[in-house]
């Protein structure tokens, strides 16, 4: 078994915990209740059904604990844990993430593919629309690159849109990133991001889930997933979100957990900005640059601003010669306008350029 799983627990107790974890209607609160009431998962599994009923547990939970399906699922999880880079963290284990342990319904078990040690590093969650606009995707990527360079692990939900852009951008600059799934790790969703998840694991990052390995995507799973994203993180940055976006659930959970909530504003005419504007009205920090996030987190020793760039970026060199509009700079640099605007956004986040009255200037 992997070293992370070798803390003082017997094989029979581990197997019993995996069985409890798979039972219908046994969530984090009931899982802990059972272990506290009986002293261990092994004793809970063997206790009479009447003892379970006395705790207020539904009959379906007690009846299922000895079923072949539950036993087989636990056995498959044990076999999964024998493979490289596959781990299990338990809520009463010293290695369990300290910030996540603070939330009232912290998951009792976390399955991890990749490096479990990064779950203890300072994290910044980045979330947003699954149907993000191209400027929104570019903004997410620019912020993720800068935040990863500043020492944050970028945490998100591996969904399409903003989540995927943030994960990929962190990897692109050699940073670390954590994807939290709303399914089991062996029933990956969305399938389009399976390759991204594999790259994350291969490059020293991690993909995690509280759900049994074969758990299918269900609507109720994703709000539960969101509380882990916010619970692991020092704060949550919402990049682009409509009023119906699940990102607002993550932001609400973050606020309830005592985490900072950040939101990037957008055009009043863009539906994807309305969720961020509502968050700002509700008290979220309005973010235009990475500095607005770092200002609130200066006390974390693990964080440091990116090192100064020794060689001027080609666009900065052009702007040092003379200010340009976006269109003029696209012509002068030979870059497509969309690509140019993405590069300028990143340079603005790094404090190298500034836009005033429709023209771009290099900062001295």
C-alpha positions as a LaTeX table, in Angstrom:
\begin{tabular}{lrrr}
\hline
Residue & $x$ (\AA) & $y$ (\AA) & $z$ (\AA) \\
\hline
Unk1 & 0.00 & 0.00 & 0.00 \\
Unk2 & 1.14 & 3.55 & $-0.67$ \\
Unk3 & 2.99 & 5.23 & 2.24 \\
Unk4 & 0.29 & 7.86 & 2.65 \\
Unk5 & $-2.14$ & 5.10 & 3.63 \\
Unk6 & 0.11 & 3.37 & 6.15 \\
Unk7 & $-0.89$ & 5.40 & 9.20 \\
Unk8 & $-2.02$ & 3.38 & 12.23 \\
Unk9 & $-5.09$ & 1.57 & 10.97 \\
Unk10 & $-5.56$ & $-2.16$ & 10.50 \\
Unk11 & $-6.43$ & $-3.62$ & 7.09 \\
Unk12 & $-9.78$ & $-4.78$ & 8.47 \\
Unk13 & $-10.61$ & $-1.29$ & 9.77 \\
Unk14 & $-9.66$ & 0.27 & 6.42 \\
Unk15 & $-11.89$ & $-2.20$ & 4.60 \\
Unk16 & $-14.74$ & $-1.44$ & 7.02 \\
Unk17 & $-14.37$ & 2.30 & 6.45 \\
Unk18 & $-14.50$ & 1.78 & 2.70 \\
Unk19 & $-17.71$ & $-0.22$ & 3.16 \\
Unk20 & $-19.31$ & 2.44 & 5.36 \\
Unk21 & $-18.34$ & 5.05 & 2.81 \\
Unk22 & $-20.28$ & 3.27 & 0.06 \\
Unk23 & $-23.52$ & 2.86 & 2.01 \\
Unk24 & $-26.63$ & 4.68 & 0.75 \\
Unk25 & $-27.65$ & 7.68 & 2.86 \\
Unk26 & $-24.38$ & 7.72 & 4.82 \\
Unk27 & $-22.73$ & 11.10 & 4.29 \\
Unk28 & $-19.95$ & 12.79 & 6.29 \\
Unk29 & $-22.08$ & 13.41 & 9.40 \\
Unk30 & $-23.48$ & 9.88 & 9.63 \\
Unk31 & $-20.08$ & 8.37 & 8.84 \\
Unk32 & $-18.58$ & 10.12 & 11.86 \\
Unk33 & $-21.64$ & 9.36 & 13.99 \\
Unk34 & $-21.23$ & 5.64 & 13.35 \\
Unk35 & $-17.53$ & 5.60 & 14.23 \\
Unk36 & $-18.05$ & 7.73 & 17.34 \\
Unk37 & $-21.01$ & 5.61 & 18.51 \\
Unk38 & $-19.36$ & 2.21 & 17.99 \\
Unk39 & $-15.69$ & 3.14 & 18.40 \\
Unk40 & $-14.60$ & 1.95 & 14.94 \\
Unk41 & $-15.93$ & 1.21 & 11.49 \\
Unk42 & $-15.33$ & $-2.51$ & 12.05 \\
Unk43 & $-17.62$ & $-2.52$ & 15.10 \\
Unk44 & $-20.20$ & $-0.43$ & 13.28 \\
Unk45 & $-20.33$ & $-2.92$ & 10.42 \\
Unk46 & $-20.90$ & $-5.84$ & 12.80 \\
Unk47 & $-23.36$ & $-4.06$ & 15.13 \\
Unk48 & $-27.02$ & $-5.24$ & 15.15 \\
Unk49 & $-29.50$ & $-3.42$ & 12.93 \\
Unk50 & $-31.39$ & $-2.24$ & 16.02 \\
Unk51 & $-28.32$ & $-0.32$ & 17.18 \\
Unk52 & $-28.21$ & 1.47 & 13.84 \\
Unk53 & $-31.93$ & 2.32 & 14.06 \\
Unk54 & $-31.40$ & 3.74 & 17.55 \\
Unk55 & $-28.98$ & 6.26 & 16.01 \\
Unk56 & $-31.65$ & 7.39 & 13.56 \\
Unk57 & $-30.08$ & 5.78 & 10.52 \\
Unk58 & $-32.44$ & 4.61 & 7.75 \\
Unk59 & $-32.99$ & 0.83 & 7.37 \\
Unk60 & $-31.54$ & 0.91 & 3.84 \\
Unk61 & $-28.12$ & 1.84 & 5.27 \\
Unk62 & $-28.07$ & $-1.00$ & 7.81 \\
Unk63 & $-29.42$ & $-3.54$ & 5.33 \\
Unk64 & $-26.83$ & $-2.76$ & 2.64 \\
Unk65 & $-23.66$ & $-2.99$ & 4.75 \\
Unk66 & $-23.20$ & $-6.75$ & 4.26 \\
Unk67 & $-24.25$ & $-6.87$ & 0.59 \\
Unk68 & $-21.96$ & $-8.26$ & $-2.09$ \\
Unk69 & $-22.06$ & $-4.94$ & $-3.92$ \\
Unk70 & $-20.73$ & $-3.05$ & $-0.89$ \\
Unk71 & $-18.07$ & $-5.67$ & $-0.17$ \\
Unk72 & $-16.94$ & $-5.80$ & $-3.79$ \\
Unk73 & $-16.72$ & $-2.02$ & $-4.00$ \\
Unk74 & $-14.50$ & $-1.90$ & $-0.92$ \\
Unk75 & $-12.28$ & $-4.66$ & $-2.32$ \\
Unk76 & $-11.91$ & $-2.79$ & $-5.60$ \\
Unk77 & $-10.92$ & 0.36 & $-3.70$ \\
Unk78 & $-8.25$ & $-1.58$ & $-1.79$ \\
Unk79 & $-6.86$ & $-2.87$ & $-5.09$ \\
Unk80 & $-6.91$ & 0.67 & $-6.52$ \\
Unk81 & $-4.83$ & 1.90 & $-3.58$ \\
Unk82 & $-2.08$ & $-0.59$ & $-4.38$ \\
Unk83 & $-1.24$ & 1.20 & $-7.62$ \\
Unk84 & 1.36 & 4.00 & $-7.90$ \\
Unk85 & 0.23 & 7.58 & $-7.29$ \\
Unk86 & $-3.15$ & 6.52 & $-5.88$ \\
Unk87 & $-3.92$ & 7.41 & $-2.29$ \\
Unk88 & $-6.57$ & 7.75 & 0.38 \\
Unk89 & $-6.67$ & 10.44 & 3.06 \\
Unk90 & $-8.97$ & 10.09 & 6.09 \\
Unk91 & $-10.32$ & 12.92 & 8.20 \\
Unk92 & $-8.60$ & 11.66 & 11.39 \\
Unk93 & $-5.24$ & 11.25 & 9.65 \\
Unk94 & $-2.36$ & 13.71 & 10.35 \\
Unk95 & $-1.88$ & 14.33 & 6.61 \\
Unk96 & $-5.49$ & 15.42 & 6.07 \\
Unk97 & $-5.57$ & 19.01 & 4.72 \\
Unk98 & $-5.83$ & 21.36 & 7.71 \\
Unk99 & $-8.04$ & 23.96 & 6.01 \\
Unk100 & $-10.48$ & 21.36 & 4.73 \\
Unk101 & $-10.69$ & 19.80 & 8.20 \\
Unk102 & $-12.10$ & 23.10 & 9.49 \\
Unk103 & $-15.38$ & 22.90 & 7.55 \\
Unk104 & $-18.28$ & 21.36 & 9.44 \\
Unk105 & $-18.98$ & 18.61 & 6.88 \\
Unk106 & $-15.42$ & 17.77 & 5.82 \\
Unk107 & $-15.34$ & 14.56 & 3.76 \\
Unk108 & $-14.27$ & 11.60 & 5.91 \\
Unk109 & $-12.40$ & 10.02 & 2.99 \\
Unk110 & $-10.59$ & 11.62 & 0.05 \\
Unk111 & $-9.37$ & 9.57 & $-2.91$ \\
Unk112 & $-6.34$ & 11.17 & $-4.57$ \\
Unk113 & $-4.62$ & 10.47 & $-7.86$ \\
Unk114 & $-1.29$ & 12.26 & $-7.99$ \\
Unk115 & 0.67 & 13.99 & $-5.24$ \\
Unk116 & $-1.32$ & 14.22 & $-1.96$ \\
Unk117 & 1.26 & 16.55 & $-0.37$ \\
Unk118 & 0.11 & 19.53 & $-2.45$ \\
Unk119 & $-3.26$ & 19.54 & $-0.67$ \\
Unk120 & $-1.50$ & 21.23 & 2.26 \\
Unk121 & 0.03 & 24.00 & 0.14 \\
Unk122 & $-1.59$ & 27.47 & $-0.13$ \\
Unk123 & $-4.35$ & 27.23 & $-2.70$ \\
Unk124 & $-6.47$ & 29.72 & $-4.59$ \\
Unk125 & $-9.66$ & 28.37 & $-6.14$ \\
Unk126 & $-10.62$ & 29.63 & $-9.60$ \\
Unk127 & $-14.11$ & 28.94 & $-10.89$ \\
Unk128 & $-16.47$ & 30.23 & $-13.55$ \\
Unk129 & $-18.78$ & 29.48 & $-16.42$ \\
Unk130 & $-18.68$ & 26.21 & $-18.34$ \\
Unk131 & $-19.70$ & 28.19 & $-21.44$ \\
Unk132 & $-17.20$ & 30.97 & $-20.96$ \\
Unk133 & $-16.48$ & 33.61 & $-23.56$ \\
Unk134 & $-13.07$ & 33.72 & $-25.23$ \\
Unk135 & $-12.08$ & 36.87 & $-23.27$ \\
Unk136 & $-13.18$ & 35.11 & $-20.09$ \\
Unk137 & $-11.04$ & 32.09 & $-20.91$ \\
Unk138 & $-8.07$ & 34.32 & $-21.69$ \\
Unk139 & $-8.53$ & 36.22 & $-18.42$ \\
Unk140 & $-8.74$ & 32.97 & $-16.46$ \\
Unk141 & $-5.55$ & 31.70 & $-18.08$ \\
Unk142 & $-3.71$ & 34.96 & $-17.44$ \\
Unk143 & $-4.69$ & 35.06 & $-13.77$ \\
Unk144 & $-3.89$ & 31.36 & $-13.28$ \\
Unk145 & $-0.42$ & 31.78 & $-14.75$ \\
Unk146 & 0.30 & 34.79 & $-12.54$ \\
Unk147 & $-1.14$ & 33.20 & $-9.39$ \\
Unk148 & 0.74 & 29.94 & $-9.97$ \\
Unk149 & 3.89 & 31.99 & $-10.44$ \\
Unk150 & 3.16 & 33.73 & $-7.13$ \\
Unk151 & 3.19 & 30.41 & $-5.27$ \\
Unk152 & $-0.45$ & 29.35 & $-5.26$ \\
Unk153 & $-1.72$ & 25.90 & $-6.12$ \\
Unk154 & $-4.68$ & 26.53 & $-8.46$ \\
Unk155 & $-7.73$ & 24.54 & $-7.36$ \\
Unk156 & $-10.84$ & 24.06 & $-9.47$ \\
Unk157 & $-13.44$ & 21.52 & $-10.57$ \\
Unk158 & $-11.99$ & 20.26 & $-13.88$ \\
Unk159 & $-15.19$ & 21.37 & $-15.60$ \\
Unk160 & $-15.27$ & 22.74 & $-19.13$ \\
Unk161 & $-14.72$ & 26.46 & $-19.59$ \\
Unk162 & $-13.04$ & 28.54 & $-16.88$ \\
Unk163 & $-12.01$ & 25.53 & $-14.75$ \\
Unk164 & $-10.12$ & 23.83 & $-17.54$ \\
Unk165 & $-8.46$ & 27.08 & $-18.65$ \\
Unk166 & $-7.19$ & 27.67 & $-15.09$ \\
Unk167 & $-5.83$ & 24.15 & $-14.67$ \\
Unk168 & $-4.06$ & 24.19 & $-18.04$ \\
Unk169 & $-2.54$ & 27.63 & $-17.51$ \\
Unk170 & $-1.08$ & 26.59 & $-14.15$ \\
Unk171 & 0.55 & 23.57 & $-15.80$ \\
Unk172 & 1.87 & 25.73 & $-18.66$ \\
Unk173 & 4.05 & 27.74 & $-16.26$ \\
Unk174 & 5.23 & 24.72 & $-14.28$ \\
Unk175 & 2.80 & 25.37 & $-11.43$ \\
Unk176 & 0.67 & 22.92 & $-9.48$ \\
Unk177 & $-3.06$ & 22.48 & $-9.68$ \\
Unk178 & $-5.76$ & 20.38 & $-8.01$ \\
Unk179 & $-8.92$ & 19.15 & $-9.72$ \\
Unk180 & $-11.87$ & 18.20 & $-7.52$ \\
Unk181 & $-14.35$ & 15.86 & $-9.18$ \\
Unk182 & $-18.09$ & 15.44 & $-8.65$ \\
Unk183 & $-17.74$ & 11.77 & $-9.65$ \\
Unk184 & $-15.54$ & 8.88 & $-8.63$ \\
Unk185 & $-11.97$ & 8.92 & $-9.92$ \\
Unk186 & $-12.65$ & 5.80 & $-11.99$ \\
Unk187 & $-15.78$ & 7.29 & $-13.58$ \\
Unk188 & $-14.25$ & 10.51 & $-14.85$ \\
Unk189 & $-16.46$ & 13.42 & $-15.89$ \\
Unk190 & $-16.27$ & 15.33 & $-18.17$ \\
Unk191 & $-14.57$ & 12.90 & $-20.51$ \\
Unk192 & $-13.15$ & 15.77 & $-22.60$ \\
Unk193 & $-10.84$ & 16.63 & $-19.70$ \\
Unk194 & $-9.51$ & 13.14 & $-19.10$ \\
Unk195 & $-6.27$ & 13.99 & $-20.93$ \\
Unk196 & $-5.90$ & 17.21 & $-18.90$ \\
Unk197 & $-6.35$ & 15.24 & $-15.67$ \\
Unk198 & $-3.70$ & 12.74 & $-16.78$ \\
Unk199 & $-1.28$ & 15.60 & $-17.51$ \\
Unk200 & $-1.96$ & 17.07 & $-14.07$ \\
Unk201 & $-1.13$ & 13.77 & $-12.37$ \\
Unk202 & 1.97 & 13.22 & $-14.51$ \\
Unk203 & 3.31 & 16.71 & $-13.73$ \\
Unk204 & 3.08 & 16.49 & $-9.94$ \\
Unk205 & $-0.42$ & 17.86 & $-9.42$ \\
Unk206 & $-3.49$ & 15.96 & $-8.22$ \\
Unk207 & $-7.09$ & 14.99 & $-8.92$ \\
Unk208 & $-9.28$ & 14.27 & $-5.89$ \\
Unk209 & $-12.78$ & 13.09 & $-5.05$ \\
Unk210 & $-14.73$ & 12.24 & $-1.92$ \\
Unk211 & $-17.02$ & 9.89 & $-3.86$ \\
Unk212 & $-16.58$ & 6.13 & $-4.25$ \\
Unk213 & $-14.34$ & 5.36 & $-7.20$ \\
Unk214 & $-17.17$ & 4.26 & $-9.49$ \\
Unk215 & $-19.64$ & 7.03 & $-8.55$ \\
Unk216 & $-21.50$ & 8.39 & $-11.59$ \\
Unk217 & $-22.18$ & 12.07 & $-12.30$ \\
Unk218 & $-25.32$ & 13.14 & $-10.43$ \\
Unk219 & $-26.61$ & 16.69 & $-10.03$ \\
Unk220 & $-26.49$ & 16.53 & $-6.21$ \\
Unk221 & $-22.78$ & 15.64 & $-6.27$ \\
Unk222 & $-21.57$ & 18.93 & $-7.70$ \\
Unk223 & $-22.58$ & 21.28 & $-4.87$ \\
Unk224 & $-20.88$ & 18.79 & $-2.53$ \\
Unk225 & $-17.80$ & 18.93 & $-4.76$ \\
Unk226 & $-17.88$ & 22.74 & $-4.60$ \\
Unk227 & $-17.57$ & 22.84 & $-0.80$ \\
Unk228 & $-14.29$ & 20.91 & $-1.13$ \\
Unk229 & $-12.95$ & 23.34 & $-3.73$ \\
Unk230 & $-13.60$ & 26.28 & $-1.40$ \\
Unk231 & $-12.68$ & 24.33 & 1.73 \\
Unk232 & $-9.19$ & 23.53 & 0.46 \\
Unk233 & $-8.50$ & 27.12 & $-0.54$ \\
Unk234 & $-7.57$ & 30.41 & 1.07 \\
Unk235 & $-9.99$ & 32.18 & $-1.25$ \\
Unk236 & $-12.15$ & 31.74 & $-4.34$ \\
Unk237 & $-11.77$ & 33.82 & $-7.51$ \\
Unk238 & $-14.85$ & 33.88 & $-9.76$ \\
Unk239 & $-13.79$ & 34.83 & $-13.28$ \\
Unk240 & $-17.01$ & 34.78 & $-15.29$ \\
Unk241 & $-20.43$ & 33.56 & $-14.15$ \\
Unk242 & $-24.08$ & 34.03 & $-15.01$ \\
Unk243 & $-26.69$ & 34.35 & $-12.29$ \\
Unk244 & $-27.48$ & 30.63 & $-12.66$ \\
Unk245 & $-23.84$ & 29.49 & $-12.50$ \\
Unk246 & $-22.75$ & 26.84 & $-10.01$ \\
Unk247 & $-19.76$ & 29.09 & $-9.36$ \\
Unk248 & $-22.02$ & 31.26 & $-7.20$ \\
Unk249 & $-22.65$ & 28.22 & $-5.00$ \\
Unk250 & $-18.89$ & 27.82 & $-4.56$ \\
Unk251 & $-18.58$ & 31.50 & $-3.68$ \\
Unk252 & $-21.45$ & 31.26 & $-1.16$ \\
Unk253 & $-19.84$ & 28.22 & 0.46 \\
Unk254 & $-16.48$ & 30.00 & 0.58 \\
Unk255 & $-18.05$ & 32.94 & 2.42 \\
Unk256 & $-19.75$ & 30.57 & 4.88 \\
Unk257 & $-16.41$ & 28.84 & 5.47 \\
Unk258 & $-14.69$ & 32.15 & 6.23 \\
Unk259 & $-12.74$ & 32.23 & 2.98 \\
Unk260 & $-12.18$ & 35.36 & 0.91 \\
Unk261 & $-14.30$ & 35.74 & $-2.24$ \\
Unk262 & $-12.91$ & 37.60 & $-5.26$ \\
Unk263 & $-14.75$ & 38.47 & $-8.47$ \\
Unk264 & $-13.64$ & 39.92 & $-11.80$ \\
Unk265 & $-16.10$ & 42.46 & $-13.22$ \\
Unk266 & $-17.13$ & 42.58 & $-16.85$ \\
Unk267 & $-19.38$ & 44.41 & $-19.28$ \\
Unk268 & $-22.86$ & 45.29 & $-18.02$ \\
Unk269 & $-24.14$ & 43.92 & $-21.34$ \\
Unk270 & $-22.53$ & 40.47 & $-20.93$ \\
Unk271 & $-24.76$ & 37.86 & $-19.20$ \\
Unk272 & $-21.61$ & 36.06 & $-18.05$ \\
Unk273 & $-20.63$ & 39.06 & $-15.93$ \\
Unk274 & $-23.89$ & 39.38 & $-13.99$ \\
Unk275 & $-22.98$ & 36.71 & $-11.43$ \\
Unk276 & $-19.65$ & 38.40 & $-10.68$ \\
Unk277 & $-21.37$ & 41.79 & $-10.36$ \\
Unk278 & $-23.85$ & 40.31 & $-7.88$ \\
Unk279 & $-20.99$ & 38.86 & $-5.83$ \\
Unk280 & $-19.32$ & 42.27 & $-5.74$ \\
Unk281 & $-22.58$ & 43.87 & $-4.57$ \\
Unk282 & $-22.74$ & 41.20 & $-1.86$ \\
Unk283 & $-19.25$ & 42.07 & $-0.61$ \\
Unk284 & $-16.80$ & 40.12 & $-2.78$ \\
Unk285 & $-13.47$ & 41.83 & $-3.48$ \\
Unk286 & $-13.46$ & 43.44 & $-6.92$ \\
Unk287 & $-10.35$ & 42.16 & $-8.72$ \\
Unk288 & $-8.63$ & 43.77 & $-11.68$ \\
Unk289 & $-5.05$ & 42.59 & $-11.08$ \\
Unk290 & $-3.30$ & 39.82 & $-9.18$ \\
Unk291 & $-2.15$ & 42.45 & $-6.69$ \\
Unk292 & $-5.73$ & 42.81 & $-5.42$ \\
Unk293 & $-5.56$ & 39.16 & $-4.34$ \\
Unk294 & $-2.02$ & 39.18 & $-3.01$ \\
Unk295 & $-2.72$ & 42.25 & $-0.86$ \\
Unk296 & $-5.05$ & 40.20 & 1.33 \\
Unk297 & $-2.67$ & 37.26 & 1.58 \\
Unk298 & 0.70 & 38.89 & 2.29 \\
Unk299 & 1.03 & 37.00 & 5.57 \\
Unk300 & 1.39 & 33.60 & 3.95 \\
Unk301 & 5.11 & 32.84 & 3.90 \\
Unk302 & 4.81 & 30.41 & 1.03 \\
Unk303 & 3.73 & 33.21 & $-1.30$ \\
Unk304 & 6.12 & 35.41 & $-3.20$ \\
Unk305 & 5.59 & 37.69 & $-6.16$ \\
Unk306 & 7.01 & 36.58 & $-9.52$ \\
Unk307 & 10.62 & 37.55 & $-10.17$ \\
Unk308 & 11.17 & 40.59 & $-12.42$ \\
Unk309 & 11.49 & 39.77 & $-16.08$ \\
Unk310 & 15.05 & 40.45 & $-17.24$ \\
Unk311 & 14.34 & 40.64 & $-20.99$ \\
Unk312 & 11.54 & 42.90 & $-22.19$ \\
Unk313 & 8.53 & 41.21 & $-23.79$ \\
Unk314 & 8.33 & 42.10 & $-27.52$ \\
Unk315 & 5.06 & 43.96 & $-26.98$ \\
Unk316 & 6.57 & 45.90 & $-24.07$ \\
Unk317 & 9.50 & 46.85 & $-26.29$ \\
Unk318 & 7.10 & 48.22 & $-28.92$ \\
Unk319 & 5.19 & 50.20 & $-26.30$ \\
Unk320 & 8.39 & 51.63 & $-24.87$ \\
Unk321 & 9.05 & 53.12 & $-28.27$ \\
Unk322 & 5.56 & 54.66 & $-28.48$ \\
Unk323 & 2.03 & 54.15 & $-27.10$ \\
Unk324 & $-0.33$ & 52.21 & $-29.38$ \\
Unk325 & $-4.02$ & 51.39 & $-29.63$ \\
Unk326 & $-4.82$ & 47.67 & $-29.62$ \\
Unk327 & $-5.43$ & 47.69 & $-33.38$ \\
Unk328 & $-2.22$ & 49.56 & $-34.15$ \\
Unk329 & $-0.23$ & 47.25 & $-31.89$ \\
Unk330 & $-1.70$ & 44.20 & $-33.64$ \\
Unk331 & $-0.46$ & 45.56 & $-36.97$ \\
Unk332 & 2.96 & 46.54 & $-35.59$ \\
Unk333 & 3.50 & 43.17 & $-33.91$ \\
Unk334 & 1.98 & 41.02 & $-36.66$ \\
Unk335 & $-0.26$ & 39.23 & $-34.12$ \\
Unk336 & $-3.99$ & 38.46 & $-34.51$ \\
Unk337 & $-6.03$ & 40.89 & $-32.40$ \\
Unk338 & $-7.50$ & 38.17 & $-30.12$ \\
Unk339 & $-4.04$ & 36.74 & $-29.38$ \\
Unk340 & $-2.67$ & 40.23 & $-28.82$ \\
Unk341 & $-5.42$ & 41.14 & $-26.31$ \\
Unk342 & $-4.77$ & 37.95 & $-24.34$ \\
Unk343 & $-1.04$ & 38.77 & $-24.18$ \\
Unk344 & $-1.77$ & 42.36 & $-23.13$ \\
Unk345 & $-4.09$ & 41.15 & $-20.36$ \\
Unk346 & $-1.33$ & 38.98 & $-18.97$ \\
Unk347 & 1.23 & 41.79 & $-19.21$ \\
Unk348 & $-1.21$ & 44.14 & $-17.47$ \\
Unk349 & $-1.65$ & 41.61 & $-14.63$ \\
Unk350 & 2.13 & 41.49 & $-14.29$ \\
Unk351 & 2.27 & 45.28 & $-14.07$ \\
Unk352 & 4.27 & 45.72 & $-17.29$ \\
Unk353 & 1.71 & 47.63 & $-19.34$ \\
Unk354 & $-1.29$ & 49.88 & $-18.72$ \\
Unk355 & $-4.22$ & 50.99 & $-20.88$ \\
Unk356 & $-5.31$ & 54.62 & $-20.65$ \\
Unk357 & $-7.88$ & 56.34 & $-22.89$ \\
Unk358 & $-7.79$ & 53.49 & $-25.40$ \\
Unk359 & $-4.00$ & 53.42 & $-25.77$ \\
Unk360 & $-1.46$ & 51.00 & $-24.29$ \\
Unk361 & 1.65 & 52.27 & $-22.49$ \\
Unk362 & 4.68 & 50.43 & $-21.11$ \\
Unk363 & 5.17 & 50.96 & $-17.38$ \\
Unk364 & 8.53 & 52.45 & $-16.54$ \\
\hline
\end{tabular}
